Amino acid sequence: MADATAALDLDELRTFVAEVLDVEEEEVTDEADFVKDLGVDSLMALEVMVELEKKYAVKLEEKEMKSITTLRKVHDLLASKREK
């Protein structure tokens, strides 16, 4: 498990999300839309959310799941959660 106090690394997050979604890392650009560009469905989105919660020791709300549509948005949300 990652150290919760460590800085949130965007490239590490990209690698992690690509693994969970089973896509090439290059496809997970900062602004690639998970649904439109990567074909993520609601079940995959839920899996990503659960894995993010485990890896980064944060609690994500269901309503937040709808807002995390790109890697950049995931990064910003996790960074804000970890500051609290």
ChimeraX attribute file (.defattr): number of C-alpha atoms within 10 A of each C-alpha:
attribute: neighborCount
match mode: 1-to-1
recipient: residues
	/A:1	7
	/A:2	11
	/A:3	10
	/A:4	13
	/A:5	9
	/A:6	9
	/A:7	10
	/A:8	17
	/A:9	10
	/A:10	15
	/A:11	14
	/A:12	10
	/A:13	19
	/A:14	21
	/A:15	16
	/A:16	17
	/A:17	21
	/A:18	20
	/A:19	13
	/A:20	15
	/A:21	19
	/A:22	11
	/A:23	14
	/A:24	13
	/A:25	15
	/A:26	9
	/A:27	13
	/A:28	23
	/A:29	16
	/A:30	15
	/A:31	12
	/A:32	15
	/A:33	18
	/A:34	20
	/A:35	14
	/A:36	10
	/A:37	13
	/A:38	17
	/A:39	12
	/A:40	16
	/A:41	11
	/A:42	12
	/A:43	9
	/A:44	16
	/A:45	19
	/A:46	14
	/A:47	13
	/A:48	20
	/A:49	23
	/A:50	14
	/A:51	15
	/A:52	20
	/A:53	14
	/A:54	13
	/A:55	15
	/A:56	20
	/A:57	16
	/A:58	15
	/A:59	14
	/A:60	15
	/A:61	9
	/A:62	10
	/A:63	8
	/A:64	12
	/A:65	15
	/A:66	10
	/A:67	11
	/A:68	18
	/A:69	18
	/A:70	18
	/A:71	22
	/A:72	19
	/A:73	15
	/A:74	22
	/A:75	18
	/A:76	14
	/A:77	15
	/A:78	19
	/A:79	15
	/A:80	10
	/A:81	14
	/A:82	17
	/A:83	8
	/A:84	5
